[in-house]
């Protein structure tokens, strides 16, 4: 029984299109990958068993099938296959001498040269609600006809492989204006001049292998470098705007630039889709032109940049790079953009040396859903300008070795409402020591209402002075959110892990209201047996805010709130501080509520709760209540479960309903005076609190 779907396309129960095409093909590659010795191949599912070699295999380790568009690999037909060489009349798989060509993924257009001989099926990308890729785009089925397709099979092929419609215009660099492509396609026939005068809009087709290095029409892009079309679509209109270039290989071996935006004209709304940029540039500007232009809205979609540099796109107006593979080791900036630019779902493996940046987003931008490896050895991954409107760094995966640039603001965000959320960052190498306060992994600078949430950061360098820092720079920045991080601090023994306006001058900080630093999990150096150092786990220097439900293990200081005498509406509540030298710490801040916290120390503790003056500013009206404070050590460095550095801090101080345990005789210290529990209660404090006589035992899940 057959049921019709589409136009003239029969469908049967349990019908397999792959089996259908495999039986009519010289080969059928369905995307299955096999390993033979040290080599990878795409497996031929036809009876001919013509497997295609994959050279430069760079697919993900968990890749299962298909040829990913984000790949610099090439495939090659079998060597010396006389039948296939004879059938390849368009010289796509083999050159004129019968040598297999190295074919990149961008060359696999759905119907090569519209000759109805070689067909390729493209599988679309799938995104989640955040715009992050969950399924990577790829070429799955590559099929070469054994003979001529029947009329009905041709309909089926166009439906299944779905190529875009063929234009009536074909580009010819040498002459001829015949628009009848059916009779003269093999001559690559149409002059650009005829297109400018006769084509208002639409697609211009260029044959496989046509060299465009000499193509310099007055109204087209000024220079291609040594570009040639590997598959047959180069779409453009007859104006300076709204041009799309698809399936083109740009080879810069003999040119200064890959894609030069011109010396006089202004270009806007340019799209480069499924193109390959190859070979290193010695002096060129890559995509764009380093000159005073006002070009805008230049987009890169599913491109592969195998070597070289996207450099100095300062005025070229690149506004989007998506679904692309970016590789290389340039001598300059990789991307230096003056326009707001979005970079999404790209694979990035670039080495920058010296004091330069991988991405400089001068007007702001967003980097979303990218996988970044070895991205910035010797330099900075992301920098943004003070004039940036907004900068986002969300849903990215970063894997980085050594960083040799001393001033290491590795990810540097500026602009209103900046975000760094849902990133997975592992920095396994070392970094050069930067100046104090100048080496941060994530640094948000002068941003109103910034958000830094749900990041996982694992780092091993002792030279980062901050892991995450949000800094107001003397600007009233409103609310800030630094929530739900998971931080593994393996060697940064003098690092502030989470810092809100940390150790800055009075004029620079204390300008965040209603901040949140909640639900963070931080493993500090002593957890890994590396000692405490002076590492601050969480430091807030603001006005009103929350420090809630955080977990800290093995730091010099668990949580500290600091100011210059501000009266705050703030609380530290629901936190678990394990084996830190100081647990909960208030300095120069009045009005702090501290409740429902657990502070538990085996060794090395100085204080469970510490209330300190900040120079002349007293910490008044501190209220610790309903906390569990435990000290299990031998007394070394112990200075009380509760400690106030001065009696001045007793102004408005209340403490009650706490559960206490210590191995030492005294429980509280004020200035130089120590108090047993009974002595402390005699002063009117902790009247409803409990002093345990045996060390409590917790289930591991409670910690």
RAJOVEN-V846476 format. One record per backbone hydrogen bond with DSSP energy under -0.5 kcal/mol. CO is the residue of the C=O (numbers start at 1). NH is the residue of the N-H. If there is no record, write none. Layout:
[[CO | NH] [CO | NH]]
This chain:
[[1 | 13] [3 | 11] [5 | 9] [6 | 8] [8 | 10] [9 | 5] [11 | 3] [12 | 15] [15 | 17] [16 | 20] [17 | 21] [18 | 22] [19 | 23] [21 | 24] [22 | 25] [24 | 146] [27 | 144] [28 | 30] [28 | 45] [29 | 142] [31 | 66] [32 | 43] [34 | 41] [36 | 39] [39 | 36] [40 | 54] [41 | 34] [41 | 43] [42 | 52] [43 | 30] [43 | 45] [46 | 49] [49 | 51] [51 | 53] [52 | 42] [53 | 55] [53 | 76] [54 | 40] [55 | 74] [60 | 63] [64 | 33] [66 | 68] [67 | 139] [69 | 71] [73 | 105] [74 | 55] [75 | 103] [76 | 53] [78 | 81] [80 | 82] [81 | 85] [82 | 86] [83 | 87] [84 | 88] [87 | 89] [88 | 91] [93 | 101] [95 | 98] [98 | 80] [99 | 95] [101 | 103] [102 | 104] [103 | 75] [104 | 107] [105 | 108] [107 | 109] [110 | 120] [111 | 114] [112 | 115] [117 | 119] [117 | 145] [118 | 112] [119 | 143] [120 | 122] [121 | 140] [121 | 141] [123 | 138] [126 | 134] [126 | 135] [128 | 131] [132 | 128] [135 | 126] [137 | 69] [138 | 123] [138 | 140] [139 | 67] [140 | 142] [141 | 121] [142 | 29] [143 | 119] [144 | 26] [144 | 27] [145 | 147] [150 | 154] [151 | 155] [152 | 156] [153 | 157] [154 | 158] [155 | 159] [156 | 160] [157 | 161] [157 | 162] [158 | 162] [169 | 205] [170 | 190] [176 | 191] [179 | 181] [180 | 183] [180 | 184] [181 | 185] [184 | 187] [185 | 188] [190 | 172] [191 | 195] [192 | 196] [193 | 197] [194 | 198] [195 | 199] [198 | 200] [200 | 238] [202 | 236] [203 | 169] [204 | 234] [205 | 171] [207 | 210] [210 | 212] [210 | 229] [212 | 215] [214 | 216] [217 | 220] [223 | 260] [225 | 227] [226 | 251] [227 | 212] [228 | 230] [228 | 249] [229 | 209] [232 | 206] [232 | 234] [233 | 246] [234 | 204] [235 | 244] [240 | 268] [243 | 271] [244 | 235] [244 | 246] [245 | 273] [247 | 230] [247 | 231] [248 | 250] [248 | 276] [249 | 228] [249 | 251] [250 | 252] [250 | 278] [251 | 226] [252 | 255] [256 | 286] [259 | 288] [260 | 222] [260 | 223] [267 | 296] [268 | 242] [269 | 243] [270 | 299] [271 | 245] [271 | 273] [272 | 301] [273 | 247] [275 | 304] [276 | 250] [276 | 278] [277 | 306] [277 | 307] [278 | 252] [286 | 258] [286 | 259] [286 | 288] [289 | 291] [289 | 315] [291 | 293] [296 | 269] [297 | 270] [297 | 299] [298 | 319] [298 | 320] [299 | 272] [300 | 322] [301 | 274] [303 | 305] [303 | 325] [304 | 277] [304 | 306] [305 | 327] [309 | 311] [313 | 317] [313 | 338] [314 | 338] [315 | 295] [317 | 298] [319 | 342] [320 | 300] [321 | 344] [322 | 302] [324 | 326] [324 | 347] [325 | 305] [325 | 327] [326 | 349] [328 | 351] [330 | 353] [335 | 360] [337 | 362] [337 | 363] [341 | 343] [341 | 366] [342 | 321] [342 | 344] [343 | 368] [344 | 323] [346 | 348] [346 | 371] [347 | 326] [348 | 373] [349 | 328] [350 | 352] [356 | 380] [357 | 334] [358 | 335] [359 | 361] [359 | 383] [360 | 337] [360 | 362] [361 | 364] [361 | 385] [363 | 389] [364 | 341] [365 | 392] [366 | 343] [366 | 368] [367 | 394] [368 | 345] [370 | 372] [370 | 397] [371 | 348] [371 | 373] [372 | 399] [376 | 379] [380 | 358] [381 | 359] [382 | 412] [383 | 361] [385 | 388] [389 | 416] [390 | 365] [391 | 419] [392 | 367] [393 | 421] [394 | 369] [396 | 424] [397 | 372] [398 | 426] [399 | 374] [400 | 428] [400 | 429] [401 | 429] [403 | 432] [404 | 406] [406 | 408] [407 | 409] [408 | 410] [410 | 381] [410 | 382] [411 | 413] [411 | 443] [413 | 445] [415 | 418] [418 | 451] [419 | 393] [420 | 453] [421 | 395] [423 | 425] [423 | 456] [424 | 398] [425 | 458] [426 | 400] [426 | 428] [427 | 460] [430 | 403] [435 | 438] [438 | 440] [439 | 465] [439 | 466] [440 | 410] [441 | 411] [442 | 469] [443 | 413] [443 | 445] [444 | 446] [444 | 471] [445 | 415] [447 | 450] [448 | 417] [450 | 481] [451 | 420] [452 | 483] [453 | 422] [455 | 457] [455 | 486] [456 | 425] [457 | 488] [458 | 427] [459 | 490] [461 | 464] [463 | 434] [463 | 465] [465 | 496] [466 | 441] [467 | 441] [467 | 442] [468 | 499] [469 | 444] [470 | 501] [471 | 446] [472 | 475] [475 | 477] [477 | 449] [478 | 513] [480 | 482] [480 | 516] [481 | 452] [483 | 454] [485 | 521] [486 | 457] [487 | 489] [487 | 523] [488 | 459] [488 | 490] [491 | 493] [492 | 495] [493 | 534] [493 | 535] [495 | 497] [495 | 536] [496 | 467] [497 | 468] [497 | 499] [498 | 539] [499 | 470] [499 | 501] [500 | 541] [502 | 504] [505 | 508] [505 | 509] [508 | 474] [511 | 477] [511 | 478] [512 | 543] [515 | 546] [516 | 482] [518 | 484] [520 | 551] [521 | 487] [522 | 524] [522 | 553] [523 | 489] [524 | 527] [524 | 528] [525 | 528] [525 | 530] [526 | 529] [532 | 535] [532 | 556] [535 | 537] [535 | 556] [535 | 557] [536 | 497] [537 | 498] [538 | 560] [539 | 500] [540 | 562] [541 | 510] [544 | 514] [544 | 515] [545 | 571] [546 | 517] [547 | 573] [548 | 519] [550 | 576] [551 | 522] [552 | 578] [553 | 524] [554 | 526] [555 | 581] [556 | 582] [557 | 537] [558 | 538] [559 | 585] [560 | 540] [561 | 587] [563 | 565] [566 | 568] [566 | 590] [568 | 570] [569 | 545] [570 | 593] [571 | 547] [571 | 573] [572 | 595] [573 | 549] [575 | 598] [576 | 552] [576 | 578] [577 | 600] [578 | 554] [581 | 606] [581 | 607] [582 | 558] [583 | 559] [584 | 610] [585 | 561] [586 | 612] [587 | 563] [588 | 565] [588 | 566] [590 | 568] [591 | 570] [592 | 623] [593 | 572] [594 | 625] [595 | 574] [597 | 628] [598 | 577] [599 | 630] [600 | 579] [601 | 632] [606 | 639] [607 | 583] [608 | 584] [609 | 643] [610 | 586] [610 | 612] [611 | 645] [612 | 588] [613 | 615] [614 | 616] [614 | 617] [616 | 618] [617 | 614] [618 | 620] [620 | 591] [622 | 654] [623 | 594] [623 | 625] [624 | 656] [625 | 596] [626 | 596] [627 | 629] [627 | 659] [628 | 599] [629 | 661] [630 | 601] [631 | 663] [635 | 638] [640 | 608] [641 | 608] [641 | 609] [642 | 669] [643 | 611] [644 | 671] [646 | 649] [647 | 650] [648 | 651] [650 | 653] [651 | 621] [654 | 624] [655 | 686] [656 | 626] [658 | 660] [658 | 690] [659 | 629] [660 | 692] [661 | 631] [667 | 641] [667 | 642] [668 | 675] [669 | 644] [670 | 673] [673 | 670] [675 | 667] [675 | 668] [676 | 680] [677 | 681] [678 | 682] [679 | 683] [680 | 683] [680 | 685] [681 | 684] [686 | 689] [690 | 660] [690 | 692] [699 | 702] [699 | 703] [700 | 703]]
